[in-house]
């Protein structure tokens, strides 16, 4: 099966289309998965969890473009997610713009911010780049927390719904927000795929493998890395805006470095360099995060001896343990485990990517 998929890549698109079609009709079905979903698939609570998983999939894809494709380890990707969420909330609160123009304005702001910050950050590489992006993200976190009159401070920012269409407001309309999250995932996936298949995408992959050789060939890695940085940041801002609508607000945690580390964990869990791996990793992580929280406060955990009850009552401890096990026993993540089932010819060496870019 694996060999057939490698020989005929269009089969992946067919499988993806089947997944999207199934996901689209899921809110109309009465399916239950005990221990995984909080209820039937048509209920608002379950749709909220599934929509959140789809948004994290889109966000993981944007980080995959940055880290998996271009090889840029950023600790500040959450900043652009926060620009989208807080930016849209502030624009809707302080102006008379309706939802779509407000989203366009915030997206333009995010693109400009990503271009300026990326132009500075990409002057360095490696761990220095990671630290610079972290510094910008921490600055954004301080601005959010220290300006409660604008951002709500530690309490977060509540969504003002006066200029939001009625079909996107309220618990009863969670189904519509789920479909918006699904449509966003499709858009983000297509954009990431188109970029990776383009000349710039081939150069970005070559830079990830051997930047010196790209320079020797006369190509400009800085420009390509900046393009990848801006696209990934713009996509993260889009996800932040939809997340604001889904959660009816924005929280300061979305600006923290911990949030970016969560994205890194998701990408590693799914498999670095794999688009569908990022999606699967996000789905698995989100469902685990939601269900482990319920498990941690269950009577079964409370009945255990203290030596087991204390660590198991912390969802982050369980997630951290799972992450360590994946790194140790599945170094390629979920995608790597599937890839090892059969022979794979999907890997394209850096040499071939450089030649295609030329």
C-alpha positions, 0 to 999 in steps of 0.5 A: 500500500505504501509503495502504491501511494509513493508511485501515485501521489494523486492517491494522497489527494483522493484520500485527503478528499475523502477525509475532508468529505467525511469531516464535513458531514461529521456534524450531521452524524450521530457518532460517539467514541467513548473516552475520546470524544466528550459526546456525540459528533453533532453536540456543541461540546464535541464540535468545539473540541473537533474545531479546536483540533482542526485549528491546531492542525492548521497552525501546525501546518504553518509551523511545519512550513517554517520548521519542517520545510525551511528548517527555521527553528522559531520560538516566537511563532505564537506571536503571529497567532496572537496578532491575529486573535488580539488584533481582530478582537481589538479592531472589532471592539474599537472600530465599526468594521464588519468581520471580513474587512476587519480580518483583512486589516489584521492580516495586512498588519500581521504580514507587515509585522512578519516582514519587519521582524523576519528581516531582522531575525533572519540576519542570524541563524540557528540558535541565535535565530530562535533566541531573537524570535523568542525575544520578540514573542516575549515582548509581545507577551509583555505588551498584552499583559501590561495593557489591560485597557486594550488587551484585557491583561491577564483576564484576556480579551472578550470578543465583541459580537456586534459586528460578527454575523449571527451564524457565527455567534453562540453555542448553537452555531458551533457547527458553523464555526466547525465548518469554518475551521475545516475550510481554513485547514483546507486553505492552509494545506493548499497554500503550504503544498503550493509553496513546497512545490514551487521554485521557492519551496525547493530552494527553502528545502535545499537551504534546510539541507545545505545553505552554503551550497545554495549560496555557492550556486548563486541563489539567495537563501535570505529572500526565500527564508523571508518569504517562508517566514512571512507566509507561515506567520500570515497563516498563523494570524488567520488561525488566530482570528478563527480561534478568537471566534471559536473561543469567543475571546483571546487569552494571554497564553497564546502569546507565550513561548510555551504555546510555540513549544506546543506547536514544536511538540505537535510537529515532532509528534506527527513527524518533521517534514510531513504535512499530513504528519503535522495534521495527525499530530495536532489531532492526536495532541488536541484530543489527548490534551482534552481527554487527559484533563478529564482523566486527571480529575477522575475518581480512578486517579483519585483512588491511586496511591500518592506516588502515582496519583500526584504525577498522573493528576497532571496532564502535562506530565502525561503528555511530556512522558508520551512525547519522550517515548515518541522521541525515543522509539518513534524518532520520525514521529507518526509519519516516520512510523508509517513510512517504515512500513514499506519502501519509500521513494518520496524523499528528494535529496537536497541535490535534486531540490537545488537542481529543480530550483535552478 
